[in-house]
Amino acid sequence: QVQLVESGGGLVQPGGSLRLSCSASGLSLESYNIGWFRGKEREGVACLSNHDGGIYYADSVAGRFTISRDDTKSATHLQMNSLNPEDTALYYCAAVAQLGGRCYLDDDYYNYWGQGTQVTVSS
């Protein structure tokens, strides 16, 4: 059974940082394209392609957020810096099996999802 579990959310002041984690079981993230999304609209935030390590960010987070993958722990992380109130949302990780090809910041592309972790940026 495939399961993605996010953690690391919380309350942070504007300008602060958080590191989100997503642990995968039932699959090896090495063979999957992975993405991070947020909010009810599932806005694409960042994604990482498994075959060439290509990384893509939404314009709203480029330069502030960093996506990474830890193959030894089958986990993905989203380092978020310089947070502002507009970043407040429920953050999800997602995965899709992919042999070659880039990832996409489109929620329709992914078929495995976690339950989300809440990030609140407020003073």
C-alpha positions as CSV (number, residue, x, y, z in Angstrom):
1,Q,0.0,0.0,0.0
2,V,1.4,3.3,-1.1
3,Q,1.4,6.1,1.6
4,L,2.8,9.6,1.6
5,V,3.0,11.4,5.0
6,E,3.9,15.0,5.3
7,S,5.3,16.7,8.4
8,G,7.0,19.8,9.5
9,G,4.2,22.4,9.2
10,G,3.4,24.9,11.9
11,L,3.1,28.5,12.8
12,V,5.9,30.8,11.8
13,Q,6.4,34.6,11.8
14,P,6.8,36.5,8.5
15,G,10.4,36.2,7.3
16,G,10.9,32.9,9.0
17,S,11.6,29.4,7.7
18,L,10.2,25.9,7.8
19,R,11.3,22.6,6.4
20,L,8.6,20.2,5.3
21,S,9.2,16.5,4.9
22,C,7.3,13.8,3.1
23,S,8.0,10.2,3.9
24,A,7.0,7.5,1.4
25,S,6.2,3.9,2.0
26,G,5.1,1.3,-0.5
27,L,7.2,2.9,-3.2
28,S,10.7,4.1,-3.9
29,L,10.8,7.8,-4.7
30,E,13.9,7.2,-6.9
31,S,11.5,6.0,-9.6
32,Y,8.9,8.7,-9.2
33,N,8.6,12.4,-10.1
34,I,7.6,14.2,-7.0
35,G,5.9,17.5,-6.4
36,W,4.7,19.8,-3.6
37,F,1.4,21.6,-3.8
38,R,-0.6,23.9,-1.6
39,G,-4.1,25.0,-0.8
40,K,-7.6,23.9,-1.9
41,E,-6.7,24.7,-5.5
42,R,-3.6,22.5,-5.2
43,E,-1.4,25.2,-6.6
44,G,1.9,23.7,-7.8
45,V,4.8,24.9,-5.7
46,A,7.8,22.8,-6.8
47,C,8.6,19.5,-8.5
48,L,11.6,17.3,-9.1
49,S,12.1,14.9,-12.0
50,N,13.6,11.5,-11.1
51,H,15.5,10.8,-14.3
52,D,17.6,13.9,-14.6
53,G,17.0,15.8,-11.4
54,G,15.3,18.6,-13.2
55,I,13.6,21.0,-10.7
56,Y,10.8,23.5,-11.4
57,Y,9.4,26.2,-9.1
58,A,6.3,28.4,-9.2
59,D,7.3,32.0,-9.8
60,S,5.8,32.9,-6.4
61,V,8.3,30.7,-4.5
62,A,11.4,30.7,-6.8
63,G,14.4,31.8,-4.9
64,R,12.8,31.2,-1.5
65,F,11.8,27.5,-1.6
66,T,14.1,24.5,-2.3
67,I,12.9,20.9,-3.1
68,S,15.1,17.9,-2.5
69,R,14.9,14.2,-2.3
70,D,16.6,11.8,0.2
71,D,16.8,8.4,-1.5
72,T,18.2,6.7,1.6
73,K,15.1,7.5,3.5
74,S,12.6,7.6,0.6
75,A,11.6,11.1,1.5
76,T,11.3,14.5,-0.1
77,H,11.8,17.8,1.6
78,L,10.7,21.4,0.9
79,Q,12.8,24.0,2.5
80,M,10.9,27.3,2.8
81,N,12.6,30.6,3.6
82,S,11.5,34.2,3.7
83,L,7.9,33.1,4.4
84,N,5.1,35.6,4.1
85,P,1.4,35.4,5.0
86,E,0.5,34.5,1.3
87,D,2.4,31.2,1.8
88,T,-0.2,30.2,4.4
89,A,-1.8,27.0,3.2
90,L,-2.1,23.2,3.6
91,Y,0.9,21.7,1.8
92,Y,0.8,18.4,0.1
93,C,3.4,16.1,-1.4
94,A,2.6,14.0,-4.5
95,A,4.2,11.4,-6.6
96,V,3.8,9.7,-10.0
97,A,5.7,6.8,-11.5
98,Q,7.9,8.1,-14.3
99,L,10.6,6.6,-16.5
100,G,12.1,9.6,-18.1
101,G,10.4,12.9,-18.8
102,R,10.2,16.0,-16.7
103,C,7.9,16.7,-13.8
104,Y,5.0,19.2,-13.9
105,L,3.4,21.7,-11.5
106,D,0.0,20.4,-12.4
107,D,-2.0,18.4,-9.8
108,D,-3.6,16.3,-12.6
109,Y,-0.3,14.7,-13.4
110,Y,0.2,13.0,-10.0
111,N,-1.6,9.9,-8.7
112,Y,-0.3,9.5,-5.1
113,W,-1.0,12.2,-2.5
114,G,-0.4,12.8,1.1
115,Q,-2.9,14.2,3.6
116,G,-1.1,17.5,3.9
117,T,0.6,19.6,6.6
118,Q,-0.6,23.1,7.6
119,V,1.7,26.0,7.3
120,T,0.6,29.3,8.9
121,V,2.6,32.5,8.5
122,S,1.5,35.1,10.9
123,S,2.8,37.6,13.4
